[in-house]
Amino acid sequence: MCVAVPALILSIDGTSAEVDIEGVRRRTSIYLTPEAKVGDYVLMHAGFAIRVIDVKEAQETIALLKDINAAGR
């Protein structure tokens, strides 16, 4: 199963961004989301930011993913 995860944009360099995913930093392409800016949450999938999302949606999704993880233990 493939899942897109919320990631907070920390910095941008051209079409690449450094993001934070629950304390883990990664590089991602923002080629598909040129409107994204530092401080925005994006849905990240397979190394690409595929959509800008609001803070509420990001927090709800993170909570759901944590619940799923806890249920699987």
MOGIKA-V279484 format. One record per residue. N is the residue number from 1. RES is the residue in one small letter. PHI is phi in radians with two decimals (none if undefined). PSI is psi in whole degrees, 0 to 359 (none if undefined). Layout:
[[N & RES & PHI & PSI] [N & RES & PHI & PSI]]
This chain:
[[1 & m & none & 136] [2 & c & -1.78 & 136] [3 & v & -2.29 & 134] [4 & a & -1.54 & 137] [5 & v & -2.07 & 146] [6 & p & -1.19 & 137] [7 & a & -2.41 & 137] [8 & l & -1.61 & 126] [9 & i & -1.33 & 123] [10 & l & -1.69 & 322] [11 & s & -2.72 & 158] [12 & i & -2.29 & 138] [13 & d & -2.37 & 95] [14 & g & 1.21 & 241] [15 & t & -1.82 & 19] [16 & s & -2.11 & 146] [17 & a & -2.39 & 149] [18 & e & -1.63 & 129] [19 & v & -2.17 & 160] [20 & d & -2.00 & 126] [21 & i & -2.08 & 93] [22 & e & 0.88 & 48] [23 & g & 1.62 & 354] [24 & v & -1.85 & 127] [25 & r & -1.68 & 138] [26 & r & -2.47 & 163] [27 & r & -1.71 & 142] [28 & t & -2.50 & 155] [29 & s & -1.48 & 135] [30 & i & -1.93 & 22] [31 & y & -0.98 & 323] [32 & l & -1.45 & 350] [33 & t & -2.29 & 65] [34 & p & -1.09 & 342] [35 & e & -1.39 & 349] [36 & a & -1.12 & 143] [37 & k & -2.40 & 165] [38 & v & -0.98 & 134] [39 & g & 1.68 & 347] [40 & d & -1.39 & 152] [41 & y & -1.67 & 141] [42 & v & -2.24 & 155] [43 & l & -1.50 & 124] [44 & m & -1.90 & 130] [45 & h & -2.49 & 126] [46 & a & 0.93 & 39] [47 & g & 1.47 & 6] [48 & f & -2.18 & 138] [49 & a & -1.38 & 118] [50 & i & -1.78 & 346] [51 & r & -2.90 & 140] [52 & v & -1.40 & 135] [53 & i & -2.20 & 159] [54 & d & -1.45 & 166] [55 & v & -1.03 & 318] [56 & k & -1.06 & 314] [57 & e & -1.10 & 320] [58 & a & -1.08 & 313] [59 & q & -1.12 & 319] [60 & e & -1.11 & 318] [61 & t & -1.17 & 317] [62 & i & -1.05 & 316] [63 & a & -1.08 & 317] [64 & l & -1.10 & 318] [65 & l & -1.12 & 323] [66 & k & -1.15 & 319] [67 & d & -1.09 & 316] [68 & i & -1.07 & 316] [69 & n & -1.08 & 316] [70 & a & -1.13 & 322] [71 & a & -1.18 & 333] [72 & g & -1.45 & 356] [73 & r & -1.47 & none]]
